[in-house]
Amino acid sequence: MTKVPALALAAAVLAAGLTGCGQKRWCEHDATDTKVSDRYCKNHVPGYEWEHGDYKKKKKKKH
């Protein structure tokens, strides 16, 4: 009975990988929201994470 959960897990991983291929993504430094080399996220460096969508610099509101 261990084959069924393993198959379900494999299917979930495959589905997650396929949905990520069609999306735009980049690696970003969390503290500064600065786009950086993908190697930081690929190497799981703390303080960096994948971002998705259209990359646009965030504008700060002037008060």
Secondary structure, 3 states (H helix, E strand, C coil): CCHHHHHHHHHHHHHHHHHHHCCCEEEEECCCCEEECCHHHHCCCCCEEEEECCCCCCCCCCC
